Amino acid sequence: TKGVHYLKRIVGLPGERISIKNGAVYVNGKTLQEDYTLNQLPTYGNTALLDCREYAVPEDKYVVLGDNRTVSSDSRVLGFINRDDIDGVIKK
C-alpha cells in the first residue's frame, strides 16, 4: 500500500475458507453476522476476491474488510494481507 495505513476488520484467518455471495460474507460455509457494517448494506466481491468463489486463506495471510463496504479498499481489492503488514489490533 506504499506506506498508506488502513483500519480494517479481520474477517478471515489463515486456513479458513472465505466466500462472498448473495451480498453476504461466508467463513467456512457459515454466514458472517455483520451488524457493524454501515447501514447493513450488502457486500460484493471485487477484483481480488470475486463473488461466488471460495478462497482458502493461505498461511500467514488474512482477509480484511472495511465497515463501509461500498467504498472500502480492502481484501476484495488488495487481496490477502500479509501478517507482517498488520501494525496493530484494536479489540472490543
N, C-alpha and C positions, 0 to 999 in steps of 0.2 A: 504493500500500500504506500510505499515511498515515504515513510515517516508519518503518515496520517494515522491518528488513533481513532478507533471506533468503540462505541459502547454497545455491545450486543448481548443477547441472551443465548447461552449454550443450550441447544436442544438435542444434540446428537453426540454421543461419546464413542470412543474407539470400540469397534466390534459390534455396534448397534446397526440396525438396518433402518434407513430413513426413506420415506416417500412422501410426495405431495400429490394429492389427487382430490378432486371434487371440492377444492377450496380448503382442505384440511391437511395438517401435517400428521404423519404416522410414524411412530417409533416402534420397531419390532412388531408391526402389524396392528398396533393399538393407536386409536386416535389420541393425539396430544390435546389435553384440555387447556385452552389458552384464553383465559378470561382477562389477561393483561394486555392483549393487543388493542391498538387504537380502534375504537368503535366496533370491535369484533368483526372487522372486515375479513373476507376470505383470503387465503394465502395461495398464490400461484407460483409455479416454477419460473425459471428464467434461463439464462444461457448456460450456467454451470450445473444447476440441478433442475432437470426438466420435469414437467408434470407427468404423472402416471408411470414413473420409472422408479424402481427401488435401487438404492445405493447402500453398499456396505461401507461404513466409516472405517478408514484404514487406521492402523496402529499409530499412535501419537498425533492423530488428526481429530478435529472436532467440526461439528456443524453449528453455525451461529445464525440467528435470525434477529432482525430488529423488530421492535414492537409496532412501529408504523410501517406495516408490510407493503403498502402501496408505493412507497418511495425509498425503501431501505436498500442500501448496498450491503449485502450480507452473503452468506454462502451460496445463495441462489445465483449470484453474480461472480463472487470471488472464488467459489469452490471450497474445498475443505481447508480448514485453518490449522496450521502447524501449532503444536503445543508450545514451542519456543516463541511464538508470536503473541501469546496471551500474556499481557502485562500484569494483570491482577484480577481479583474476584470480588464482587460485591454480593454479599449474602443478605437474604431477607431478614 
